[in-house]
């Protein structure tokens, strides 16, 4: 008769207790993940990752059952940083920090209770779980910006090879009769990461030398570029023969599946070719046989589980609160949950004066107010905003936009133009920071972000900066760090985004447009200080 592993009744109770603590800590973050992030087409693949992780753990159930649990204090190594990262994410309103925090806390709890030997068995599954969290948008944009341009260039080359006339400017392809805008959805952002995940999974199950697995995973990047370039070229060809409805309708959706089918076929062919490369020999054959033998032994050694409830006794209570790592983990998570709900770290700081009253006349500049659609207001979750198109006496224009937030929270924080504008088709060039000399200010100059933008043949210069509780910040990292610190020390996370854009008219020098934008900045900053809290 086979041996039976008796599951102690306190184990399910501990799962319930830790589950309740984790739900309390990360409910709002995971609600956003499931309802917002996973519903976006770019990140829809993330919703499948939990199923993949469960399968990978289930596949290792035999080896898990064969190894004894050995509680370890080393679980504090990921648990404590995970709790610290929770506070950074919660106070700074940074969702990815909360996602990463939840992963570290879960790994820490497992390590403290089952020990390193069992944890090693499911290490790959736990690492794969990170793929269900979409990277921050600004980081996504930086990682895939070059990929978008390469896809555009290669797509144009394929159109030329086919015999079609095509001209590329930035990420816009002009076919003469129409223009194709190669935005993130068509340029690799949507397919790079799912193909990378697929490559990692294939490499995991691919019993071959390590270098061959690495080659397989790395090949997903050029494979993504090539398949997306083919998609771009086919879109242009279909546009020419069957019109926009065919190119942007059925083919646009079907081509996504086609990319995965083609990519999977290429990677399987790549695995076959790598197996044929000399050097497979004894080492790989031996490793495969060893792996098969190990798995066979694990299956033989595994024992079925059964649950035996027992009446509540003092002995059962002692068993429930052991090992001591359990008590420490519960106390740390319990205190974190109590403080996060019991203390209000963010007071809502109202704006000094409503931006509805922002003047339309600033020295020689006269403006016309614009309204934002309600769906964008809802998406941005801002407290107040103003958009004004100012013109000087010569008719030169500067678009002025301010978004104010009384309190920045999870999913309700400032969206940087660095991530928003490229996503709408604008190509950022010469991006960097410049110092603007000020006149009517206590500061000799103000540092702002500056970029040259191009789209559909239109060229513009943009300045933007972030007034944050008396500071002028210029990047997303500063925003998060100071939001965390000010929430902790000042109970404030209010702040604003200021963005100025001026077009470069035909025949105008870039230097002249730059001077115009700097002059406007010097005049608008003192007025803006009357509205934004410091």
VEXPALUM-739600 format. One record per residue (C-alpha): residue number from 1; residue in one letter; y, x, z. Coordinates in nm, 3 decimals. Each point is the difference from the previous one (the first is absolute). Layout:
BEGIN
NUM  A  Y  X  Z
...
***
This chain:
BEGIN
1  X  0.000  0.000  0.000
2  X  0.340  0.135  -0.098
3  X  0.242  0.106  0.269
4  X  0.295  -0.227  0.064
5  X  0.347  0.124  0.081
6  X  0.147  -0.224  0.266
7  X  0.369  -0.070  -0.047
8  X  0.168  -0.020  0.336
9  X  0.200  -0.323  0.051
10  X  0.319  0.189  0.085
11  X  0.025  0.140  -0.353
12  X  0.096  -0.334  -0.166
13  X  0.242  -0.064  0.288
14  X  0.164  0.336  -0.059
15  X  0.032  -0.083  -0.370
16  X  0.173  -0.325  0.093
17  X  0.233  0.176  0.246
18  X  0.101  0.276  -0.241
19  X  0.026  -0.251  -0.281
20  X  0.245  -0.210  0.203
21  X  0.213  0.305  0.083
22  X  0.009  0.116  -0.361
23  X  0.085  -0.348  -0.130
24  X  0.284  -0.023  0.249
25  X  0.138  0.339  -0.105
26  X  -0.041  -0.022  -0.376
27  X  -0.001  -0.371  -0.082
28  X  0.344  -0.002  -0.164
29  X  -0.071  0.319  -0.197
30  X  -0.333  -0.126  -0.134
31  X  0.148  -0.342  -0.077
32  X  0.249  0.179  -0.223
33  X  -0.278  0.213  -0.148
34  X  -0.217  -0.298  -0.092
35  X  0.269  -0.250  -0.099
36  X  0.248  0.236  -0.169
37  X  -0.147  0.337  -0.097
38  X  -0.344  -0.114  -0.111
39  X  0.140  -0.287  -0.208
40  X  0.201  0.240  -0.219
41  X  -0.174  0.090  -0.323
42  X  0.064  0.371  0.057
43  X  -0.194  -0.008  0.328
44  X  -0.254  -0.280  -0.054
45  X  -0.284  0.255  -0.003
46  X  0.073  0.078  0.369
47  X  -0.148  -0.334  0.107
48  X  -0.344  0.115  -0.122
49  X  -0.001  0.319  0.207
50  X  -0.112  -0.167  0.330
51  X  -0.311  -0.129  -0.181
52  X  -0.069  0.348  -0.136
53  X  0.039  0.147  0.350
54  X  -0.238  -0.256  0.150
55  X  -0.259  0.082  -0.266
56  X  0.035  0.375  0.061
57  X  -0.056  -0.054  0.375
58  X  -0.293  -0.236  -0.062
59  X  -0.156  0.261  -0.228
60  X  0.000  0.242  0.293
61  X  -0.145  -0.244  0.253
62  X  -0.329  0.188  0.018
63  X  0.157  0.333  0.084
64  X  0.243  -0.169  0.241
65  X  -0.288  -0.157  0.190
66  X  -0.191  0.328  0.014
67  X  0.280  0.196  0.166
68  X  0.086  -0.050  0.366
69  X  0.349  -0.107  0.108
70  X  0.179  0.271  0.197
71  X  0.343  -0.111  0.130
72  X  0.265  0.268  -0.038
73  X  0.353  0.064  0.123
74  X  0.077  0.153  -0.338
75  X  0.068  -0.356  -0.116
76  X  0.340  0.036  0.165
77  X  0.095  0.244  -0.279
78  X  0.050  -0.282  -0.254
79  X  0.064  -0.278  0.255
80  X  0.316  0.145  0.159
81  X  0.167  0.091  -0.333
82  X  -0.098  -0.346  -0.122
83  X  0.184  -0.163  0.291
84  X  0.305  0.223  -0.054
85  X  -0.003  -0.089  -0.368
86  X  -0.013  -0.368  0.097
87  X  0.332  0.037  0.179
88  X  0.149  0.188  -0.294
89  X  -0.112  -0.271  -0.240
90  X  0.091  -0.290  0.226
91  X  0.346  0.122  0.098
92  X  0.090  0.148  -0.341
93  X  -0.136  -0.300  -0.190
94  X  -0.233  0.225  -0.203
95  X  -0.314  -0.189  -0.100
96  X  -0.199  0.296  -0.129
97  X  0.040  0.173  0.337
98  X  -0.155  -0.309  0.161
99  X  -0.286  -0.004  -0.250
100  X  -0.072  0.367  0.066
101  X  0.036  -0.059  0.374
102  X  -0.263  -0.275  -0.006
103  X  -0.240  0.232  -0.183
104  X  0.051  0.284  0.249
105  X  -0.043  -0.233  0.297
106  X  -0.322  -0.146  -0.144
107  X  -0.140  0.347  -0.067
108  X  0.099  0.111  0.350
109  X  -0.174  -0.296  0.163
110  X  -0.318  0.063  -0.199
111  X  0.003  0.372  0.078
112  X  0.047  -0.063  0.372
113  X  -0.293  -0.240  0.013
114  X  -0.262  0.115  -0.252
115  X  0.079  0.372  -0.016
116  X  0.042  0.249  -0.280
117  X  -0.362  0.000  -0.124
118  X  0.007  -0.371  -0.083
119  X  0.357  0.018  -0.125
120  X  -0.096  0.268  -0.255
121  X  -0.252  -0.240  -0.151
122  X  0.271  -0.251  -0.094
123  X  0.282  0.252  -0.050
124  X  0.022  -0.064  -0.376
125  X  0.016  -0.377  0.053
126  X  0.280  0.041  0.253
127  X  0.196  0.228  -0.235
128  X  -0.050  -0.248  -0.283
129  X  0.157  -0.269  0.222
130  X  0.337  0.174  -0.047
131  X  -0.006  -0.115  -0.364
132  X  0.064  -0.360  0.105
133  X  0.355  0.091  0.105
134  X  0.251  0.022  -0.287
135  X  0.225  0.305  0.021
136  X  0.370  -0.061  0.072
137  X  0.179  -0.110  -0.315
138  X  0.239  0.295  -0.013
139  X  -0.293  0.242  0.028
140  X  -0.193  -0.190  -0.267
141  X  0.298  0.031  -0.233
142  X  0.033  0.374  0.057
143  X  -0.371  0.061  -0.057
144  X  -0.019  -0.202  -0.323
145  X  0.343  0.064  -0.156
146  X  -0.123  0.293  -0.211
147  X  -0.312  -0.196  -0.090
148  X  0.216  -0.279  -0.142
149  X  0.188  0.241  -0.227
150  X  -0.320  0.172  -0.118
151  X  -0.157  -0.338  -0.080
152  X  0.310  -0.097  -0.198
153  X  0.004  0.326  -0.199
154  X  -0.372  -0.015  -0.078
155  X  0.027  -0.370  -0.091
156  X  0.278  0.077  -0.251
157  X  -0.207  0.286  -0.146
158  X  -0.295  -0.237  -0.051
159  X  0.227  -0.254  -0.170
160  X  0.127  0.274  -0.233
161  X  -0.361  0.102  -0.067
162  X  -0.076  -0.361  -0.094
163  X  0.295  0.004  -0.238
164  X  0.248  -0.213  0.192
165  X  0.362  0.097  0.056
166  X  0.078  0.036  0.371
167  X  0.276  0.165  0.199
168  X  -0.011  0.073  0.371
169  X  0.295  0.018  0.235
170  X  -0.111  0.053  0.356
171  X  -0.266  -0.263  0.065
172  X  0.121  -0.235  -0.275
173  X  -0.179  0.008  -0.338
174  X  0.205  -0.135  -0.293
175  X  -0.220  -0.133  -0.282
176  X  0.293  -0.113  -0.211
177  X  -0.092  -0.370  0.013
178  X  -0.037  -0.001  0.380
179  X  0.007  0.224  0.306
180  X  -0.285  0.072  0.242
181  X  0.103  0.082  0.353
182  X  -0.262  0.221  0.163
183  X  0.047  -0.094  0.365
184  X  -0.239  0.076  0.284
185  X  -0.241  -0.279  -0.085
186  X  -0.066  0.152  -0.345
187  X  0.029  0.369  0.076
188  X  -0.261  0.097  0.255
189  X  0.116  -0.128  0.338
190  X  -0.230  -0.300  -0.023
191  X  -0.303  0.197  -0.116
192  X  0.034  0.353  0.137
193  X  -0.106  -0.078  0.357
194  X  -0.284  -0.246  -0.074
195  X  -0.142  0.244  -0.256
196  X  0.036  0.279  0.253
197  X  -0.191  -0.209  0.257
198  X  -0.269  -0.075  -0.258
199  X  -0.027  0.372  -0.077
200  X  -0.037  0.086  0.369
201  X  -0.276  -0.259  0.043
202  X  -0.187  0.128  -0.305
203  X  0.033  0.356  0.129
204  X  -0.136  -0.110  0.340
205  X  -0.317  -0.145  -0.152
206  X  -0.026  0.279  -0.259
207  X  -0.262  0.248  0.130
208  X  0.138  0.319  -0.152
209  X  0.182  0.319  0.090
210  X  0.330  -0.040  0.182
211  X  0.205  0.146  -0.286
212  X  -0.141  -0.262  -0.237
213  X  0.103  -0.280  0.235
214  X  0.351  0.147  0.028
215  X  0.026  0.019  -0.380
216  X  -0.108  -0.364  -0.024
217  X  0.267  -0.115  0.245
218  X  0.280  0.210  -0.150
219  X  -0.084  -0.125  -0.348
220  X  0.118  -0.348  0.095
221  X  0.366  0.110  -0.029
222  X  -0.007  0.106  -0.368
223  X  -0.237  -0.287  -0.069
224  X  0.259  -0.241  0.139
225  X  0.273  0.152  -0.217
226  X  -0.209  -0.019  -0.318
227  X  -0.128  -0.356  0.054
228  X  0.348  -0.126  0.084
229  X  0.145  0.173  -0.306
230  X  -0.263  -0.175  -0.212
231  X  0.099  -0.327  0.162
232  X  0.368  0.061  -0.080
233  X  -0.079  0.087  -0.361
234  X  -0.226  -0.305  -0.043
235  X  0.272  -0.221  0.150
236  X  0.245  0.127  -0.263
237  X  -0.250  -0.055  -0.283
238  X  -0.087  -0.354  0.116
239  X  0.373  -0.068  0.039
240  X  0.049  0.091  -0.367
241  X  -0.287  -0.208  -0.139
242  X  -0.036  -0.299  0.234
243  X  0.332  -0.018  0.184
244  X  0.119  0.013  0.359
245  X  -0.217  -0.286  0.126
246  X  -0.323  0.179  -0.092
247  X  0.120  0.338  0.130
248  X  0.140  -0.130  0.328
249  X  -0.248  -0.280  0.056
250  X  -0.377  0.033  -0.033
251  X  -0.003  0.370  -0.094
252  X  0.227  0.097  0.288
253  X  -0.251  -0.142  0.251
254  X  -0.316  0.095  -0.187
255  X  0.111  0.357  -0.058
256  X  -0.006  0.063  0.375
257  X  -0.371  -0.078  0.014
258  X  -0.052  0.197  -0.320
259  X  0.150  0.309  0.165
260  X  -0.251  -0.019  0.285
261  X  -0.294  -0.054  -0.237
262  X  0.102  0.293  -0.220
263  X  0.077  0.221  0.303
264  X  -0.336  -0.080  0.163
265  X  -0.185  0.077  -0.324
266  X  0.186  0.331  -0.037
267  X  -0.071  0.103  0.361
268  X  -0.371  -0.088  -0.035
269  X  -0.012  0.207  -0.319
270  X  0.178  0.279  0.185
271  X  -0.263  -0.010  0.275
272  X  -0.276  0.023  -0.263
273  X  0.169  0.301  -0.165
274  X  0.052  0.175  0.335
275  X  -0.369  -0.040  0.076
276  X  -0.081  0.180  -0.325
277  X  0.216  0.296  0.088
278  X  -0.206  0.307  0.090
279  X  -0.005  0.064  0.373
280  X  -0.143  -0.334  0.107
281  X  -0.339  0.162  0.068
282  X  -0.163  0.058  0.330
283  X  0.298  -0.049  0.225
284  X  0.087  -0.344  -0.124
285  X  -0.363  -0.109  -0.037
286  X  -0.071  0.127  0.348
287  X  0.302  -0.174  0.144
288  X  -0.105  -0.324  -0.164
289  X  -0.353  0.026  0.133
290  X  0.133  0.093  0.341
291  X  0.233  -0.300  -0.009
292  X  -0.281  -0.232  -0.105
293  X  -0.223  0.137  0.277
294  X  0.276  -0.036  0.256
295  X  0.066  -0.359  -0.100
296  X  -0.374  -0.077  0.010
297  X  -0.026  0.147  0.349
298  X  0.303  -0.194  0.112
299  X  -0.149  -0.326  -0.123
300  X  -0.328  0.074  0.174
301  X  0.174  0.095  0.323
302  X  0.232  -0.300  -0.001
303  X  -0.084  -0.281  0.235
304  X  0.086  -0.368  -0.016
305  X  0.273  -0.127  0.229
306  X  -0.032  -0.288  0.240
307  X  0.240  -0.145  0.255
308  X  -0.115  -0.065  0.357
309  X  0.252  -0.191  0.211
310  X  -0.010  0.053  0.375
311  X  0.156  -0.187  0.292
312  X  0.335  0.121  0.136
313  X  -0.063  0.246  0.282
314  X  0.184  0.291  0.159
315  X  -0.231  0.230  -0.195
316  X  0.096  -0.177  -0.323
317  X  0.369  0.037  0.089
318  X  -0.044  0.372  0.057
319  X  -0.180  0.027  -0.331
320  X  0.285  -0.192  -0.167
321  X  0.275  0.233  0.125
322  X  -0.191  0.314  -0.090
323  X  0.047  0.252  -0.145
324  X  0.337  0.102  0.153
325  X  0.135  0.047  -0.353
326  X  -0.018  -0.378  -0.038
327  X  0.233  -0.058  0.296
328  X  0.250  0.258  -0.126
329  X  0.006  -0.149  -0.351
330  X  0.048  -0.354  0.135
331  X  0.282  0.109  0.231
332  X  0.183  0.190  -0.276
333  X  -0.028  -0.287  -0.250
334  X  0.077  -0.263  0.264
335  X  0.320  0.176  0.112
336  X  0.107  0.045  -0.362
337  X  -0.053  -0.371  -0.067
338  X  0.184  -0.102  0.319
339  X  0.303  0.220  -0.072
340  X  0.020  -0.101  -0.366
341  X  0.016  -0.370  0.088
342  X  0.175  0.028  0.335
343  X  0.299  0.213  -0.099
344  X  0.246  -0.087  -0.277
345  X  0.085  0.331  -0.164
346  X  0.226  -0.147  -0.269
347  X  0.309  -0.203  0.067
348  X  0.152  -0.175  -0.297
349  X  0.341  0.157  -0.059
350  X  0.222  -0.234  -0.200
351  X  0.226  0.139  -0.270
352  X  0.366  0.051  0.101
353  X  0.123  -0.239  -0.269
354  X  -0.199  -0.201  -0.248
355  X  -0.034  0.169  -0.337
356  X  0.110  -0.330  -0.154
357  X  0.350  0.112  0.097
358  X  -0.024  0.340  -0.166
359  X  0.327  0.045  -0.194
360  X  -0.004  -0.039  -0.378
361  X  0.312  0.214  -0.027
362  X  -0.027  0.365  0.109
363  X  0.308  0.197  -0.105
364  X  -0.001  0.003  -0.383
365  X  -0.352  -0.147  -0.015
366  X  -0.051  -0.376  -0.056
367  X  -0.338  -0.160  0.039
368  X  -0.209  -0.307  -0.076
369  X  -0.267  -0.102  0.249
370  X  -0.360  -0.055  -0.116
371  X  -0.279  -0.200  0.165
372  X  -0.360  0.105  0.047
373  X  -0.285  -0.241  -0.070
374  X  -0.153  -0.148  0.313
375  X  -0.348  0.136  -0.081
376  X  0.139  0.354  0.014
377  X  0.184  -0.072  0.325
378  X  -0.325  -0.126  0.150
379  X  -0.194  0.300  -0.128
380  X  0.252  0.251  0.139
381  X  0.028  -0.176  0.339
382  X  0.361  0.115  0.037
383  X  0.254  -0.145  0.245
384  X  0.309  0.022  -0.222
385  X  0.092  0.142  -0.337
386  X  0.276  0.031  -0.255
387  X  0.001  0.082  -0.371
388  X  0.334  0.058  -0.172
389  X  0.081  0.127  -0.349
390  X  0.324  0.195  0.034
391  X  0.218  0.105  -0.293
392  X  0.299  0.233  -0.012
393  X  0.311  -0.043  -0.217
394  X  -0.172  0.159  -0.299
395  X  -0.298  -0.237  0.026
396  X  -0.245  0.259  0.130
397  X  -0.263  -0.160  0.225
398  X  -0.175  0.080  0.328
399  X  -0.270  -0.228  0.136
400  X  0.014  -0.013  0.383
401  X  -0.299  -0.122  0.203
402  X  -0.051  -0.006  0.377
403  X  -0.301  -0.140  0.187
404  X  0.022  -0.028  0.379
405  X  -0.288  -0.042  0.246
406  X  0.062  -0.113  0.358
407  X  -0.342  0.132  0.100
408  X  -0.254  0.192  -0.207
409  X  -0.358  -0.103  0.070
410  X  -0.342  0.008  -0.164
411  X  0.049  -0.119  -0.358
412  X  0.370  -0.064  0.067
413  X  0.165  0.334  -0.066
414  X  0.223  0.167  -0.255
415  X  -0.139  0.048  -0.352
416  X  0.116  0.328  -0.150
417  X  0.130  -0.005  -0.361
418  X  -0.228  0.300  -0.060
419  X  -0.296  -0.238  0.004
420  X  0.159  -0.325  -0.121
421  X  0.195  0.116  -0.306
422  X  -0.278  0.206  -0.166
423  X  -0.232  -0.298  0.054
424  X  0.236  -0.213  -0.213
425  X  -0.006  0.248  -0.286
426  X  0.285  0.239  0.082
427  X  -0.081  0.367  -0.044
428  X  0.147  0.225  0.270
429  X  0.126  0.338  -0.119
430  X  0.186  0.279  0.176
431  X  -0.068  -0.172  0.334
432  X  0.140  0.180  0.303
433  X  0.275  -0.011  0.263
434  X  0.374  0.073  -0.035
435  X  0.286  0.039  0.246
436  X  0.294  -0.239  -0.051
437  X  0.331  0.126  0.150
438  X  0.162  -0.272  0.214
439  X  0.368  -0.052  0.073
440  X  0.043  -0.283  0.252
441  X  -0.291  0.095  0.224
442  X  -0.083  0.213  0.300
443  X  -0.257  0.179  -0.217
444  X  0.107  0.252  -0.266
445  X  -0.271  -0.121  -0.237
446  X  -0.292  -0.242  -0.027
447  X  -0.341  0.090  -0.142
448  X  -0.152  -0.263  -0.233
449  X  -0.292  -0.027  -0.240
450  X  0.087  0.034  -0.365
451  X  -0.205  -0.064  -0.315
452  X  0.047  -0.035  -0.373
453  X  -0.181  -0.312  -0.127
454  X  -0.106  -0.099  -0.351
455  X  -0.150  -0.318  -0.141
456  X  0.004  -0.152  -0.350
457  X  0.263  0.251  -0.107
458  X  0.230  -0.089  0.292
459  X  0.104  0.291  0.222
460  X  0.136  -0.037  0.353
461  X  0.079  0.206  0.308
462  X  -0.105  -0.137  0.337
463  X  0.103  0.099  0.353
464  X  -0.175  -0.144  0.302
465  X  -0.016  0.069  0.373
466  X  -0.112  -0.165  0.322
467  X  0.257  -0.067  0.280
468  X  -0.221  -0.012  0.308
469  X  0.160  -0.052  0.343
470  X  0.277  0.258  -0.048
471  X  -0.200  0.232  -0.227
472  X  -0.002  0.043  -0.376
473  X  -0.362  0.058  -0.108
474  X  -0.131  0.086  -0.345
475  X  -0.380  -0.033  -0.004
476  X  -0.282  -0.226  0.111
477  X  -0.142  0.251  0.250
478  X  0.330  0.014  0.189
479  X  0.013  -0.380  0.001
480  X  -0.336  -0.029  0.172
481  X  0.054  0.283  0.248
482  X  0.340  -0.124  0.119
483  X  -0.113  -0.363  0.005
484  X  -0.282  0.099  0.235
485  X  0.225  0.213  0.221
486  X  0.286  -0.252  0.020
487  X  -0.238  -0.286  0.075
488  X  -0.141  0.205  0.285
489  X  0.330  0.127  0.141
490  X  0.265  -0.250  -0.112
491  X  -0.199  -0.320  -0.072
492  X  0.159  -0.006  -0.347
493  X  -0.143  0.019  -0.352
494  X  0.288  -0.158  -0.192
495  X  0.116  0.170  -0.317
496  X  0.115  -0.039  -0.358
497  X  -0.054  0.120  -0.354
498  X  0.304  0.075  -0.217
499  X  -0.047  0.047  -0.374
500  X  0.265  0.075  -0.263
501  X  -0.073  0.003  -0.374
502  X  0.234  0.081  -0.286
503  X  -0.100  -0.009  -0.369
504  X  0.073  0.291  -0.229
505  X  0.173  -0.165  -0.295
506  X  -0.058  0.115  -0.355
507  X  0.180  0.326  -0.066
508  X  0.089  0.049  0.367
509  X  -0.072  0.330  0.170
510  X  -0.233  0.000  0.301
511  X  0.264  0.192  0.196
512  X  0.251  -0.282  -0.047
513  X  -0.247  -0.263  0.121
514  X  -0.085  0.221  0.296
515  X  0.367  0.037  0.094
516  X  0.049  -0.377  -0.022
517  X  -0.294  -0.064  0.234
518  X  0.120  0.260  0.251
519  X  0.354  -0.144  0.000
520  X  -0.140  -0.349  0.059
521  X  -0.224  0.129  0.282
522  X  0.298  0.152  0.182
523  X  0.190  -0.329  -0.021
524  X  -0.288  -0.234  0.093
525  X  -0.138  0.189  0.305
526  X  0.298  -0.079  0.232
527  X  -0.023  -0.367  -0.096
528  X  -0.376  -0.004  0.055
529  X  0.042  0.148  0.349
530  X  0.180  -0.320  0.102
531  X  -0.323  -0.197  -0.060
532  X  -0.297  0.224  0.090
533  X  -0.061  0.058  0.376
534  X  0.006  0.365  0.105
***
